[in-house]
Amino acid sequence: MSAWNAAQQIADFRGPLDVTRAATAVLDAQDTVIGWSPAAERLFGYPQDEIVGKPLSSFLPPGPGPVGPPDEQPVPALFRPFGGIESGNEIRTARHRDGRELLVATAVCTLPGTGAAERVFVATELDDLRVWESRLAMLHGLATQSPVGLGIYDTDLRLTWCNAAYEREIGRPFAEFRGMRADELYATGRFVTQGYQGYPHTLDSVMRHVLDSGEPILDLHFEGEPPSDPGTLHLWSCSYYRLQDAYGNVLGVCEDAFDVSDRYRAQQRLALLVEAGRGIGTALDVTVTAEKITEVAVPDFACTVTVDLAKAVLEGEAPVTGGSAAMALVRVARRSAEAPEEGDLTGPGESGEREESHSPQPPRVDFPPGSPQERSLASGGLVLDDTTLVVPLRAGGSVLGLVTFIRDTRAGTFDSGEVALAVELVARTAVGIDNARRFTRERAAALALQRQLLPQHVPEQSAVDLAYRYLPTDDVTGVGGDWFDVIPLSGTRVGLVVGDVVGHGLQAAATMGRLRTTVRAFAQMDMPPDELLTRLDDLVGQTEEEQSHALGQPDGLYEDVTTGATCLYAVYDPVSRRCVMARAGHLPPAVVDPDGRLSFPDLPAGPPLGLGGLPFESMEIELPEGSLLALFTDGLVEARDRDIDHGLDTLGRVLSDRHASLEELCDRAVSELLPEGTTADDTALLLVRTRELDTSQVTDWELPAEPVAVGHARELATGQLHAWGLEELTFATELVVSELVTNAVRHAGGPLHLRLIRDRTLLCEVADTGHTSPHLRHSGEDDEGGRGLFIVAQLVQRWGTRYTPSGKTIWTEQAFPSEE
């Protein structure tokens, strides 16, 4: 920049009547021109050699006071000649050398250090003066009307000037804090702007950085308490830039600061709502949902947040619909910016008492009379008490509990916008908690259903050792469409079943329950596997209306989802070591013999249940004692990323370990075939290791179908009981054997078979070639017979009939004498 341009900028800054830029003439005591500037020559047209020595009136005719239009005002005192002393200023009409008139602003002042008669006359065109006045008016507005606080600090970082907005922030006249440093004015403030971590951390150091580097810093957020509003935090958007003159000399630093507290709070509220939308209500757990609102609100919205719920809500019960003032509340969540000890849910002044339990329970919270919480419960509405805000959790017309927001005194009270935000947060939380409460109730019902549908405790069997795993896809309800069962049958036999219903969740579980109940009922009738599946297929093949009418239920109660269900049913006899099995579209079982050899029996597949019209076939195999039989559903061995043959190979490799226990084999099968612990399909696995009854536990005799066989049968049974040390059962057993053999002789053909089995109970069986089953009935007083089977039923625990291809077998079970 040239020296002339620099001087011109300085002159522009000083004003149009400055002697360095305005038309200037030096006058003697008689108003004769004795000095003339180039600017005067340009304004009036007179060259210096022509005007010097002539009177002032040559270009400025005399006139009384200001001239010009009536609305013209005298030149403001602000426009004084640079370096002079005011003697007068006016707006006058001057005459140009070419005769035209000029409207000019004039000022006259005496020259210091000279004779009193010498004066300086300064003039400029009125248009230039008006432009300057408009500029000064804008500067005046910036100094007095701008909402942005402006402050100028010198090179020592001391405040030398500020506008009215800055003065209002301080709350004192400028004269009282002139010369102070910024850190002295805002001693408790801090920067909160992200992205400026590399800059110094105090106002003085920031301004020193700007002063030294010349690098401006824009939109730096500073939080503090303004002296005009102590105790309340404000946030300013601050910018700093260096001031220097036209020659590059550093003059200081300018700070502009705009209070963005309201905008910042609005952004915080929006951010809280966004965070609440991401977190609140995403978990179907009452406690987790309650804790989420405390995480969202602390510390940005409140210093401490507590959530108190009705105890019934935690148990999934319906919320209270009336009398909320007497509601018993428990503390389920509390979070404080002061980070209290973990697990401490009660705050200062609150009382909490945990109920006696083996597991941690939320403490009950009692609020003193007149407290904000007690008033909120009594009124059913929100209560704002200074720095405490209590908002009820409402679902429909019911109160679930309370959320309490507490601030410290520095954060201030909750304004209307913050109250509205708290209400919104609590409303979202109430929806989430009510959904979680409903889920808790429904899941409890689902688990109760599961307990009814799946065997939770399989009684010990003499026929097999067993272990099992059940993994539903729907881990929310914990139930699915797969099932297994172990059914004790007569003659120490055991029924083994595994099945798969299309679909998942409660509907599939309900269908599975119907099938399992039906299979168990048919199994208790001692149906062979192929006949059982045929009967089951007939039931599944019925229409929805037929099933409802058959069961005496309203139409539409059962949805037809069973078509395509599969099932495998097997019966193992530990006396003969024979296993008879049939399947309806299900995968065949895996069999590992005592030597570790794996096989998958070529069991006829049979159609899935519900198709109808196709037969089922049984297969009988011998299982040596210690054989392993694995029944499973396809969810264990089949996956989207794995061929079923690969799954079967993996299962076979796991099961071939002869030294592992059944529980270990179950765990290894699940971990290797379902490594993530989850499955795309429901999974059931049943492992059994076969046993064999010792020959000393079983005695079998063949008898002719003649009357003499009755007495002989009694003698044989009595002798065997004495050999087993069961003399106390002799009388009852003689009656049972006598009645069963007599019925066989009278109503069926021979040969007859009598079998006694000493297992967990005493089993007595009589087999004949007949297919007519005896019936228990009450005989009349005149009847000569018909009472024998009634007497048998009174002497035994259970009795029944099973049919075989060659006839039938009547069996009874008696408990052993109790040991005292």
C-alpha positions in Angstrom: 0.0 0.0 0.0 1.4 3.4 -0.9 1.9 6.2 1.6 -0.7 8.3 -0.2 -3.3 5.5 -0.1 -2.6 4.9 3.6 -3.0 8.6 4.3 -6.2 8.6 2.2 -7.7 5.8 4.3 -6.7 7.6 7.5 -8.4 10.7 6.2 -11.5 8.8 5.3 -11.6 7.5 8.9 -11.2 11.0 10.3 -14.1 12.5 8.4 -14.8 14.9 5.5 -13.9 18.1 7.4 -10.4 16.9 8.2 -7.8 19.4 7.0 -5.8 16.6 5.4 -8.6 16.0 2.8 -11.1 18.9 2.9 -10.8 22.3 1.1 -8.6 24.4 3.4 -7.8 28.1 3.5 -5.8 30.1 6.0 -7.3 33.5 6.7 -5.8 36.6 8.4 -7.6 39.0 10.7 -9.3 40.7 7.8 -10.5 37.4 6.3 -8.0 37.6 3.5 -6.8 34.4 2.1 -3.1 33.8 2.9 -3.0 30.1 2.3 -4.8 27.8 -0.2 -4.8 23.9 -0.4 -5.0 21.8 -3.6 -8.4 20.5 -2.3 -9.7 24.1 -2.1 -8.6 24.6 -5.7 -10.5 21.5 -6.8 -13.6 22.5 -4.8 -13.8 26.2 -5.7 -11.9 26.3 -9.0 -9.5 29.1 -8.0 -5.8 28.4 -8.4 -3.5 29.5 -5.5 -1.9 32.4 -7.3 -5.2 33.8 -8.2 -7.0 33.6 -4.8 -4.2 34.3 -2.3 -4.5 37.9 -1.2 -8.2 38.2 -2.0 -11.0 38.3 0.6 -13.0 35.3 1.7 -16.1 36.8 0.2 -14.6 36.2 -3.3 -16.0 32.6 -3.2 -18.1 32.7 0.1 -20.5 35.6 0.0 -21.5 36.8 3.5 -24.8 35.6 4.9 -26.6 35.5 8.3 -26.4 32.0 9.9 -27.0 28.8 8.1 -28.2 28.8 4.5 -29.9 26.3 2.4 -33.2 24.4 2.6 -35.2 24.7 5.8 -34.6 21.1 6.8 -30.8 21.5 6.7 -29.2 21.4 10.2 -26.0 23.0 11.3 -22.9 20.8 11.0 -22.9 18.5 14.1 -20.2 19.1 16.6 -18.9 15.7 15.8 -17.4 17.1 12.6 -14.7 19.3 13.9 -11.6 20.2 11.9 -8.8 17.8 12.8 -6.4 19.3 15.4 -8.4 22.5 15.7 -10.6 24.2 18.2 -14.2 24.8 17.2 -15.0 28.4 16.4 -18.1 27.8 14.4 -19.6 25.5 11.7 -22.3 26.2 9.2 -23.8 25.1 6.0 -23.2 27.9 3.4 -23.7 28.7 -0.2 -20.3 29.3 -2.0 -19.6 30.5 -5.5 -17.4 28.6 -7.9 -14.9 30.4 -10.1 -17.2 29.6 -13.1 -20.1 31.3 -11.3 -22.2 28.3 -10.2 -23.3 28.0 -6.6 -22.1 25.2 -4.2 -23.8 24.1 -1.0 -20.9 23.4 1.4 -20.3 22.6 5.0 -17.8 24.9 6.7 -15.9 25.1 9.9 -13.5 27.7 11.2 -10.9 27.4 14.0 -8.0 29.4 15.2 -4.5 28.1 14.7 -2.6 27.3 17.9 0.7 29.0 18.6 0.0 31.9 16.2 -1.6 35.2 16.4 -5.2 35.2 17.5 -6.2 36.8 14.1 -5.1 33.8 12.0 -7.7 31.2 11.4 -8.2 28.0 9.3 -11.2 27.8 7.1 -12.3 24.2 6.1 -15.1 23.4 3.6 -16.5 20.3 1.9 -19.5 19.6 -0.3 -22.6 18.8 1.6 -23.1 15.5 -0.2 -19.8 14.2 1.2 -20.9 15.3 4.6 -24.2 13.4 4.3 -22.4 10.2 3.2 -20.1 10.5 6.2 -23.1 11.2 8.5 -24.8 8.0 7.3 -21.6 6.0 7.9 -21.4 7.4 11.4 -25.1 6.7 12.0 -24.4 3.0 11.1 -21.4 3.0 13.4 -23.6 4.6 16.1 -26.2 1.9 15.7 -23.5 -0.8 15.9 -22.4 0.7 19.1 -25.8 1.2 20.7 -28.3 -1.1 19.0 -26.5 -4.3 17.9 -27.4 -7.5 19.9 -23.9 -8.7 19.3 -21.5 -7.8 22.1 -18.4 -6.0 20.7 -15.3 -5.4 22.7 -11.8 -4.1 21.7 -8.8 -5.1 23.7 -5.4 -3.4 23.3 -2.1 -5.2 22.8 -2.0 -5.7 26.6 -5.4 -7.5 26.3 -7.1 -4.9 28.3 -10.6 -3.7 27.4 -10.5 -0.3 25.8 -13.9 0.0 24.2 -17.2 -2.0 24.1 -20.7 -1.4 22.7 -23.9 -1.3 24.6 -24.7 -5.0 24.2 -21.3 -5.9 25.8 -22.0 -3.4 28.6 -25.4 -5.1 29.3 -23.8 -8.5 29.6 -21.4 -7.1 32.3 -24.2 -5.3 34.0 -22.2 -2.2 34.9 -21.2 1.0 33.2 -18.2 0.7 30.9 -16.2 3.1 33.0 -16.2 0.6 35.9 -14.6 -2.3 34.0 -12.5 -0.4 31.4 -9.0 -1.8 31.3 -9.9 -5.3 32.8 -8.9 -8.5 31.1 -11.4 -11.0 29.7 -10.5 -13.7 32.2 -11.2 -11.2 35.0 -14.7 -10.6 33.7 -15.5 -14.3 33.1 -13.4 -16.1 35.7 -15.6 -19.2 35.9 -16.2 -19.8 32.2 -15.0 -22.6 30.0 -14.9 -23.5 26.3 -17.3 -26.2 25.1 -16.8 -26.1 21.3 -15.7 -29.3 19.8 -13.0 -29.0 17.2 -11.0 -26.3 19.0 -9.1 -28.6 21.4 -5.8 -27.5 19.9 -6.3 -23.9 21.0 -5.6 -22.5 24.5 -8.2 -22.9 27.2 -8.6 -19.4 28.5 -9.9 -16.2 27.0 -6.7 -14.4 27.5 -4.6 -17.1 25.9 -7.0 -17.3 22.9 -6.7 -13.6 22.3 -3.0 -13.7 22.7 -2.9 -16.5 20.1 -4.9 -14.3 17.7 -2.8 -11.2 18.5 0.5 -13.1 17.8 -0.5 -15.2 14.8 -3.1 -13.0 13.1 -5.3 -16.1 12.7 -8.9 -15.4 13.4 -10.9 -17.8 15.5 -14.6 -18.0 14.6 -17.7 -19.5 16.4 -15.8 -20.5 19.6 -18.4 -21.6 22.2 -17.8 -20.3 25.6 -20.0 -21.2 28.6 -20.0 -19.2 31.8 -22.0 -17.0 34.2 -22.4 -13.4 33.0 -22.0 -10.8 35.8 -25.4 -9.5 34.9 -27.1 -12.9 35.5 -25.1 -14.7 38.3 -26.0 -18.3 39.0 -27.2 -19.0 35.5 -25.0 -20.6 32.8 -25.0 -18.9 29.4 -23.4 -19.9 26.1 -21.8 -17.5 23.7 -20.6 -17.9 20.2 -17.4 -15.9 20.1 -15.1 -14.7 17.3 -11.7 -13.1 17.6 -9.7 -11.2 15.0 -6.7 -8.9 15.1 -7.0 -5.1 14.5 -4.3 -3.2 12.7 -4.0 0.2 11.0 -3.3 0.9 7.3 0.4 0.6 7.9 0.1 -2.8 9.4 0.6 -1.7 13.0 -1.2 -4.0 15.4 -3.7 -2.1 17.5 -5.4 -5.0 19.5 -8.0 -7.7 19.3 -11.7 -7.4 18.6 -14.1 -9.8 20.2 -17.7 -10.2 19.1 -19.9 -12.5 21.2 -23.5 -13.5 20.7 -25.5 -15.2 23.4 -26.8 -18.5 21.8 -28.1 -20.0 25.0 -31.6 -20.4 23.8 -30.5 -21.9 20.5 -28.1 -24.2 22.3 -30.8 -25.4 24.6 -33.1 -26.0 21.7 -30.4 -28.0 20.0 -29.8 -29.9 23.2 -33.5 -30.7 23.5 -33.6 -32.0 19.9 -30.5 -34.1 20.5 -32.1 -35.5 23.6 -35.2 -36.5 21.7 -33.1 -38.1 19.0 -31.1 -40.0 21.6 -34.3 -41.0 23.3 -35.7 -42.2 20.0 -32.7 -44.4 19.6 -32.6 -45.8 23.1 -35.9 -45.6 25.0 -38.3 -48.5 24.3 -35.9 -50.6 22.2 -35.6 -53.3 25.0 -38.6 -55.3 26.2 -37.4 -55.1 29.8 -39.0 -52.7 32.3 -35.8 -52.0 34.2 -33.6 -51.5 31.1 -36.2 -49.0 29.7 -36.3 -47.1 33.0 -32.5 -47.0 33.1 -32.4 -45.7 29.6 -34.2 -42.4 30.4 -31.7 -41.8 33.2 -28.8 -42.3 30.8 -30.4 -39.9 28.2 -31.2 -37.1 30.7 -28.1 -37.1 32.9 -26.1 -34.8 32.8 -27.2 -32.8 29.8 -30.8 -32.2 31.1 -30.7 -32.8 34.8 -28.1 -33.6 37.5 -30.1 -36.5 38.9 -32.9 -38.6 37.5 -34.9 -41.3 39.4 -37.6 -43.7 38.1 -40.0 -45.2 40.6 -42.6 -47.8 39.4 -45.5 -49.6 40.9 -44.4 -53.1 42.0 -47.2 -54.7 40.0 -45.7 -53.2 36.8 -42.4 -55.1 37.4 -44.4 -58.3 37.6 -46.2 -57.7 34.4 -49.5 -56.9 36.0 -51.9 -54.3 34.8 -51.1 -50.8 36.2 -53.2 -49.1 38.9 -56.3 -47.4 37.5 -57.2 -45.4 40.5 -56.0 -44.4 44.0 -52.5 -43.6 42.8 -51.8 -41.6 46.0 -51.6 -44.9 47.9 -49.5 -46.6 45.3 -46.5 -48.5 46.6 -43.5 -47.6 44.5 -40.1 -49.2 44.1 -37.0 -47.6 42.9 -35.8 -49.2 39.6 -33.4 -46.7 38.3 -31.3 -43.7 39.5 -28.5 -41.8 37.9 -26.6 -38.8 39.2 -23.9 -36.6 37.7 -22.1 -37.0 41.0 -21.6 -40.8 40.3 -22.9 -42.3 43.5 -21.9 -45.8 44.5 -23.1 -48.5 42.2 -26.3 -50.1 43.3 -27.4 -47.2 45.6 -30.8 -46.4 44.3 -31.9 -44.0 47.0 -30.8 -40.4 47.2 -30.4 -37.9 50.0 -33.5 -37.6 52.2 -35.2 -40.7 50.8 -35.9 -43.9 52.6 -35.8 -47.3 50.9 -36.3 -50.8 52.2 -35.6 -54.0 50.3 -37.8 -56.9 50.7 -36.4 -60.2 52.0 -35.4 -62.3 49.0 -32.7 -64.6 47.7 -32.2 -62.3 44.7 -31.7 -58.5 44.8 -35.0 -56.6 44.7 -35.7 -52.9 44.0 -36.1 -51.0 47.3 -39.5 -49.6 48.2 -39.4 -45.8 48.3 -41.5 -43.7 50.7 -41.9 -40.0 50.0 -42.6 -37.6 52.9 -45.9 -35.7 53.0 -45.8 -32.5 50.9 -42.9 -33.7 48.8 -43.1 -33.1 45.0 -43.5 -36.8 44.4 -46.3 -37.2 47.0 -48.1 -34.2 45.5 -47.7 -35.7 42.0 -49.2 -39.0 43.1 -52.1 -37.2 44.8 -52.9 -35.0 41.8 -52.0 -37.3 39.0 -50.1 -34.5 37.3 -46.6 -33.1 37.0 -45.2 -31.0 39.8 -42.5 -28.3 39.3 -40.9 -27.2 42.6 -37.9 -25.0 42.1 -35.2 -27.3 40.7 -37.2 -30.5 41.0 -39.6 -31.7 38.3 -41.8 -34.7 38.9 -43.7 -36.2 35.9 -46.0 -39.2 36.2 -45.6 -42.2 33.9 -49.0 -42.7 32.4 -50.3 -45.5 30.1 -53.7 -44.7 28.9 -55.6 -43.7 32.0 -53.3 -45.6 34.4 -50.3 -44.5 36.4 -47.2 -46.7 36.1 -45.0 -44.6 38.4 -43.0 -41.4 38.6 -39.9 -39.9 37.0 -38.1 -37.2 39.0 -35.7 -34.7 37.4 -33.4 -32.7 39.8 -31.1 -29.9 38.9 -28.5 -28.1 41.0 -28.9 -24.4 41.6 -26.3 -23.4 38.9 -28.3 -25.1 36.1 -31.4 -23.0 37.0 -35.0 -24.0 37.1 -36.9 -25.8 34.3 -38.4 -23.4 31.8 -41.6 -24.1 29.8 -39.7 -25.7 26.9 -37.7 -27.9 29.2 -40.9 -29.0 31.0 -42.4 -29.9 27.6 -39.3 -31.9 26.8 -39.4 -33.8 30.1 -43.1 -34.6 29.4 -42.1 -36.0 26.0 -39.3 -38.1 27.4 -41.5 -39.5 30.1 -44.3 -40.2 27.6 -41.9 -42.2 25.4 -40.6 -44.0 28.5 -44.2 -44.8 29.6 -44.9 -46.4 26.2 -41.7 -48.5 26.4 -42.4 -49.6 30.0 -46.0 -50.5 29.3 -44.8 -52.5 26.3 -42.2 -54.2 28.4 -44.8 -54.9 31.1 -47.1 -56.5 28.6 -44.2 -58.5 27.2 -43.3 -59.7 30.7 -46.8 -60.9 31.3 -47.0 -62.6 27.9 -43.6 -64.2 28.2 -44.6 -65.5 31.7 -47.6 -67.0 30.0 -45.5 -68.4 27.2 -43.0 -70.0 29.7 -45.9 -71.4 31.6 -47.2 -72.9 28.3 -43.7 -74.3 27.6 -43.6 -75.9 31.0 -46.9 -77.6 30.2 -45.9 -78.6 26.6 -42.4 -79.8 27.1 -41.1 -82.3 29.7 -39.4 -80.2 32.4 -38.5 -83.3 34.4 -38.2 -86.7 32.8 -38.7 -89.5 35.4 -35.9 -92.0 35.7 -36.4 -95.0 33.4 -35.1 -98.6 33.7 -35.0 -98.8 30.0 -32.7 -96.0 29.1 -30.4 -93.2 30.3 -31.2 -89.9 28.6 -30.2 -86.3 28.1 -31.8 -83.6 25.9 -31.5 -80.0 24.6 -34.3 -77.7 23.4 -33.4 -74.5 21.5 -36.3 -72.4 20.1 -35.6 -69.9 17.4 -37.9 -67.4 19.1 -35.7 -66.6 22.1 -38.1 -63.9 23.1 -41.0 -66.2 24.1 -38.7 -69.2 24.6 -41.1 -71.7 22.9 -41.3 -73.1 19.4 -42.8 -75.8 17.2 -40.3 -78.6 17.9 -40.9 -81.1 20.7 -39.7 -84.3 22.2 -41.1 -86.6 24.8 -40.2 -89.7 26.9 -43.2 -91.8 27.7 -43.2 -94.7 30.3 -45.0 -97.7 28.9 -46.2 -100.9 30.4 -43.7 -103.8 30.8 -40.8 -101.4 31.6 -40.9 -100.2 28.0 -40.4 -96.6 27.0 -41.8 -94.5 24.2 -39.4 -92.0 22.5 -40.8 -89.2 20.3 -39.5 -86.2 18.5 -41.5 -83.9 16.2 -41.4 -80.6 14.2 -44.3 -78.2 13.5 -44.0 -75.7 10.7 -43.5 -72.2 12.0 -42.2 -70.6 15.2 -43.5 -68.9 18.3 -46.7 -69.3 20.3 -49.0 -70.5 17.5 -46.5 -73.3 16.5 -46.0 -74.1 20.2 -49.8 -74.4 20.7 -50.0 -76.7 17.8 -47.1 -78.7 19.1 -48.8 -79.0 22.4 -51.8 -80.5 20.8 -49.8 -83.1 18.9 -47.7 -84.0 21.9 -50.8 -84.5 24.0 -52.3 -86.7 21.3 -49.1 -88.8 20.9 -48.9 -89.3 24.7 -52.6 -90.4 24.8 -52.2 -92.8 21.9 -48.9 -94.1 23.4 -50.6 -94.9 26.7 -53.0 -97.1 24.7 -49.9 -99.2 23.7 -50.4 -98.5 20.0 -47.5 -99.7 17.8 -45.6 -96.8 16.2 -47.1 -97.2 12.7 -50.7 -97.3 14.0 -50.0 -94.3 16.3 -48.8 -92.2 13.4 -51.8 -93.3 11.3 -54.2 -92.1 14.1 -52.2 -88.9 14.4 -52.3 -88.3 10.7 -56.1 -88.7 10.7 -56.4 -86.1 13.4 -54.1 -83.6 11.7 -55.9 -84.2 8.4 -59.2 -83.0 9.8 -60.4 -79.5 9.0 -60.3 -76.7 11.5 -64.0 -77.0 12.1 -63.8 -80.8 12.5 -61.1 -80.5 15.1 -63.0 -77.8 17.0 -66.2 -79.8 17.0 -64.4 -83.0 18.0 -62.9 -81.3 20.9 -66.0 -79.4 21.9 -64.4 -76.0 21.2 -65.8 -72.9 19.3 -65.0 -72.7 15.6 -61.8 -70.8 14.8 -60.1 -71.7 18.0 -57.5 -73.8 16.3 -55.7 -72.5 13.2 -54.8 -75.1 10.6 -51.0 -74.9 10.7 -50.2 -78.6 11.3 -50.0 -79.6 7.7 -46.4 -80.5 7.0 -45.6 -81.4 10.6 -43.2 -84.3 11.0 -42.8 -86.9 13.8 -40.7 -89.9 14.8 -42.0 -92.4 17.3 -40.0 -95.3 18.8 -40.7 -97.9 21.5 -37.8 -99.6 23.2 -38.2 -102.8 25.3 -35.3 -103.4 27.8 -36.3 -107.0 28.2 -36.0 -108.0 24.6 -33.6 -105.2 23.6 -35.8 -104.6 20.6 -36.7 -101.1 19.3 -39.7 -100.6 17.0 -39.9 -97.2 15.3 -41.8 -95.4 12.5 -41.6 -91.9 11.1 -43.8 -89.4 9.4 -41.5 -87.4 7.1 -39.0 -86.9 9.9 -35.2 -87.5 9.7 -34.2 -91.0 10.8 -32.5 -91.4 14.1 -28.7 -91.9 14.6 -27.6 -95.2 16.2 -24.2 -95.8 17.7 -23.5 -99.4 18.8 -21.4 -100.2 21.9 -18.3 -100.4 19.7 -18.8 -96.8 18.4 -20.1 -97.7 14.9 -22.5 -95.1 13.6 -25.5 -95.9 11.4 -28.7 -94.2 10.3 -31.4 -97.0 10.0 -33.1 -97.2 6.6 -36.4 -96.4 8.2 -39.3 -95.9 5.8 -39.9 -92.2 5.6 -43.7 -92.0 5.5 -45.5 -88.8 4.5 -45.5 -85.7 6.7 -48.6 -85.4 8.9 -51.8 -84.0 7.5 -51.3 -85.2 3.9 -53.5 -88.3 4.4 -54.0 -91.4 2.2 -50.4 -92.9 2.5 -49.4 -95.7 4.9 -46.8 -95.6 7.6 -44.4 -98.5 8.2 -42.6 -99.7 11.2 -39.1 -101.1 11.5 -37.8 -103.3 14.3 -34.1 -103.3 15.2 -32.1 -104.8 18.0 -30.2 -102.5 20.3 -27.5 -104.1 22.4 -27.2 -102.8 25.9 -25.2 -99.5 25.9 -26.3 -98.5 22.4 -26.8 -94.8 21.8 -30.0 -93.7 20.0 -30.2 -90.0 18.9 -33.5 -88.4 17.9 -33.3 -84.8 16.6 -35.1 -82.2 14.4 -33.6 -80.7 11.2 -32.8 -77.4 12.9 -29.8 -79.2 14.5 -28.1 -80.5 11.3 -29.5 -78.2 8.5 -28.5 -74.6 8.0 -28.5 -72.0 5.1 -24.8 -72.2 4.8 -24.4 -75.9 5.5 -25.5 -79.0 3.6 -27.6 -81.4 5.7 -25.1 -84.3 4.9 -22.3 -82.2 6.4 -24.5 -81.7 9.5 -25.2 -85.4 9.8 -21.5 -86.2 9.5 -20.6 -83.8 12.2 -23.3 -85.2 14.5 -22.1 -88.7 13.9 -18.5 -87.8 14.7 -19.6 -86.2 18.0 -21.8 -89.1 19.0 -19.1 -91.7 18.2 -17.2 -90.8 21.3 -17.9 -93.8 23.6 -16.2 -92.3 26.6 -18.3 -89.1 26.8 -21.4 -88.8 29.0 -24.8 -88.0 27.4 -24.7 -84.5 28.8 -21.3 -83.9 27.3 -22.4 -85.2 23.9 -25.4 -82.9 24.0 -23.2 -79.9 24.7 -20.7 -80.8 22.1 -23.3 -81.4 19.4 -24.9 -78.0 20.1 -21.6 -76.2 20.2 -20.3 -77.7 16.9 -23.5 -77.6 14.9 -24.8 -74.3 16.3 -21.6 -72.4 17.1 -23.2 -69.0 17.6 -25.7 -70.4 20.1 -28.6 -69.4 17.9 -30.5 -71.3 15.2 -32.5 -70.4 12.2 -35.0 -73.1 13.1 -36.2 -74.6 16.3 -34.0 -77.4 17.5 -34.7 -80.5 19.7 -32.1 -83.2 20.5 -32.9 -86.4 22.6 -30.1 -88.8 23.4 -30.8 -92.2 25.0 -28.4 -95.0 26.0 -30.1 -98.3 26.2 -30.2 -100.6 29.2 -31.2 -104.3 29.5 -33.1 -105.9 32.4 -31.1 -108.6 34.1 -32.5 -112.1 33.7 -32.9 -112.3 37.4 -35.5 -109.6 37.2 -37.8 -111.3 34.7 -39.6 -114.6 35.0 -41.9 -116.0 32.2 -44.1 -119.1 32.1 -46.3 -120.6 29.5 -49.6 -122.1 30.7 -52.4 -124.1 29.0 -55.8 -122.4 28.6 -57.3 -124.8 31.2 -58.8 -124.3 34.6 -56.0 -126.1 36.3 -53.6 -123.4 35.0 -55.1 -121.0 37.6 -53.8 -122.8 40.7 -50.5 -123.6 39.0 -50.1 -119.9 38.1 -50.6 -118.9 41.8 -48.0 -121.4 42.9 -45.4 -120.1 40.4 -46.0 -116.5 41.3 -45.9 -117.2 45.0 -42.6 -119.1 44.7 -41.0 -116.3 42.6 -42.1 -113.7 45.2 -40.4 -115.7 48.0 -37.2 -115.9 45.8 -37.2 -112.1 45.4 -38.0 -111.5 49.1 -41.4 -110.0 48.4 -43.5 -112.2 50.7 -45.6 -109.1 51.7 -47.0 -108.9 48.2 -48.0 -112.6 48.1 -51.7 -112.3 49.0 -52.4 -109.4 46.6 -50.4 -111.0 43.8 -52.2 -114.4 44.2 -55.5 -112.6 43.8 -54.3 -110.7 40.7 -52.8 -113.7 39.0 -55.8 -115.9 39.8 -58.3 -113.3 38.3 -56.3 -112.6 35.2 -55.6 -116.2 34.4 -59.2 -117.2 35.1 -60.4 -114.5 32.7 -58.0 -115.7 30.0 -59.1 -119.3 30.4 -62.8 -118.3 30.2 -62.8 -115.7 27.5 -59.7 -116.3 25.3 -57.6 -119.1 23.8 -54.2 -120.5 24.7 -51.5 -120.9 25.2 -51.3 -118.4 28.1 -48.2 -116.6 29.3 -47.6 -115.3 32.8 -44.7 -112.9 33.3 -43.4 -111.2 36.5 -40.9 -108.3 36.3 -39.2 -106.9 39.4 -38.3 -103.4 38.4 -39.2 -100.1 40.2 -42.5 -101.8 40.8 -43.7 -105.4 40.6 -45.3 -106.0 37.2 -47.6 -108.9 36.5 -48.7 -109.7 33.0 -51.0 -112.3 31.5 -51.0 -112.7 27.7 -53.5 -114.7 25.7 -54.6 -115.0 22.1 -57.9 -113.1 22.5 -58.5 -109.6 21.3 -61.4 -108.7 23.6 -60.4 -106.5 26.5 -62.1 -107.0 29.9 -64.0 -104.0 31.3 -64.2 -102.8 34.9 -67.8 -102.6 36.1 -69.9 -102.7 39.2 -71.7 -106.0 39.7 -75.2 -106.3 41.0 -76.1 -108.0 44.2 -77.4 -111.0 42.4 -74.5 -111.4 39.9 -72.4 -114.5 40.4 -69.3 -112.9 38.8 -67.9 -109.7 37.4 -66.2 -108.6 40.6 -62.7 -110.0 40.1 -61.3 -107.2 37.9 -62.8 -104.6 40.3 -60.9 -106.3 43.1 -57.7 -106.3 41.0 -58.1 -102.5 40.4 -58.2 -101.9 44.2 -55.1 -104.0 44.8 -52.7 -102.5 42.2 -51.4 -99.0 41.3 -52.2 -99.2 37.6 -53.5 -101.8 35.2 -54.2 -101.9 31.5 -54.3 -103.8 28.2 -51.9 -103.7 25.3 -52.5 -105.5 22.0 -50.0 -107.5 20.0 -50.2 -109.2 16.6 -51.0 -112.5 18.4 -53.5 -111.3 21.0 -53.4 -109.1 24.0 -51.7 -108.7 27.4 -53.3 -107.6 30.6 -50.8 -106.0 33.0 -50.7 -104.6 36.5 -48.2 -102.7 38.6 -47.8 -103.0 42.4 -45.7 -100.8 44.6 -43.1 -102.5 46.8 -43.6 -102.5 50.5 -42.3 -99.3 52.1 -39.1 -99.7 54.1 -39.4 -98.4 57.7 
